Amino acid sequence: MIDAKKAAMVAANYLMEILERRPDGLEVEEIELSDDDFYWLVTLGYDVDPLGRNRKYKVFRIRADSGEVESMKIRWNE
């Protein structure tokens, strides 16, 4: 089973592969283990403008046993 730190690294690496670059202001916002202990839910935030006033958030569902990314979703700002 991977730990929370490894899950965050997997999510960040996956995002950088998708975007083909390291986004500005990339930060781990939340990490949570699902109630059934099968998945890590990792939320990453990053800046979409140079001043950092606008951020995007992505939620990754990562298998706790293998570290495989199963999904990436947009978390809408509320």
Secondary structure, DSSP 8 states (H G I E B T S, - for coil): ---HHHHHHHHHHHHHHHHTS--TT-EEEEEEE-TTSSEEEEEEEEESSTTS-SEEEEEEEEETTT--EEEEEE----
